């Protein structure tokens, strides 16, 4: 019975990874940039929400919209102001820039909001949910639900809308896409904007569960394991991998302790790289040399 | 296309370079006489700069010359530091042996993390090194019996030729100079040229008969070995090793040193390491003078500020001055010659 409870909690917290992982994948697919600032973008969205509610006393619906808008503005600014200047440079330059931007956001947040943990107002219901006699913390359940709705909306948009098709076309062949009249630079920005929404939303949910510190971005490193396991380019795979990793992580944490729980994602990363670099659901784009 | 900026520029010396030799001798004299004219604090900082120069050159071999992104450099410094410290504590071996041991250990650990990721094209080394950063931290923290856990290890004092701190300074500076020279000459050999060829276009390199996987692995492991040597020196110098020294922020520090100094440049590594080591000190001095409130406030404010500035330096230099300080100097000198 105990293990069932841990499993449900694990699956719910794995759901939280999915949003951020989708943000990684959309940018990687569209522009081949691996965004190491993802965690800091999440943290920034969470802090914006905190600033709007606690410090400026807005209601939470306004705060959510403002935080997501701020998160999108940040993401598009990173793309437009920095990365698009560097198009044509080796990929590692672009990736180093995202790492630098991450460090800047983290430092700026630390200077503005201080190093200590801050709590958001309770906008997710606290009341626990019982399935039989298994207890799931209320915030976690509602957070999972919110994440599920956003992830589904994103995937429908990605699959069926005209812009979703344009993003996929760009990812499969940039030059042909350009030839078919797709504005590739605009697609890059769009991918970053979507990633901004996903990062902001997952930041707010994770912040609501655990509180916010400048270290919140470290969650993104667990998300890295999700992305690797799913195979970097698979949108559907991310959902399965995210839930799986959340589940394994919670079980490891429950039975082996917190240190192992933090270490586990990296073990998965190294294992995937050694055994099957394409991940479980990745396209066979990976080139061996 | 890789920008032309990253190609190694070798000055062509047609006649006997009197001026240059005089310059080197002057530099050697200054380094030799430095402790005599400055206080303990400056000798301490100079030693730290020299150690960081070694680590920065290592990262520059990987990132700048071979074009492989490593974001876990400090973890390999940690491997060297723990190895050196353990050798000093349990075996009582002399300083140089410990440094060699640290370098060898980091080289091997580098191979372990490099092997799975360098077989595949793309950004995988960056992810593997990030994994290395956290899994090695985990080992440092959890393997309490050997590493002392969070409290770390304290290393016995090394007294070089009975000169204490000053003696250590000479050893470190000599070693840094030697390793600079080794790195510079490496890029005139077949191996070093192969690294550069790989960075420029790996298929073309393969056609030229370079074993791509082997040389990438060698470049990364060599960079790690430099990190390990620097780590062992840090351990012997600070006489304490603990997991807090080897965080992701420390890796970003060295990446910033490479970018600020100049990728694929030995001079750049020296300038970058010096700049990055001294900048926080100057920052702290400035903050203490004009900053808000007491020293406690300054310390709390300084660490996020430092993080912000490290990031901003990486971004700013990559966007506006990709050749770093070395490129800047080269341009200034070039202009004055014309």
Interface residues (C-beta under 8 A of the other chain):
Chain A: X34 X36 X82 X85 X86 X88 X89 X90 X91 X92 X93 X95 X96 X97 X99 X100 X101 X102 X103 X104 X105 X106 X107 X108 X109 X110 X111 X114 X115 X214 X221 X224 X228 X259 X262 X263 X266 X267 X269 X270 X273 X274 X277 X286 X287 X288 X289
Chain B: X1 X2 X3 X63 X67 X68 X69 X71 X113 X116 X117 X119 X120 X121 X122 X123 X124 X126 X127 X128 X130 X131 X134 X135 X138 X141 X142 X202 X206 X212 X213 X249 X252 X255 X256 X259 X300 X301 X303 X304 X305 X306 X307 X308 X309 X310 X311 X312 X313 X314 X315 X318 X319 X322
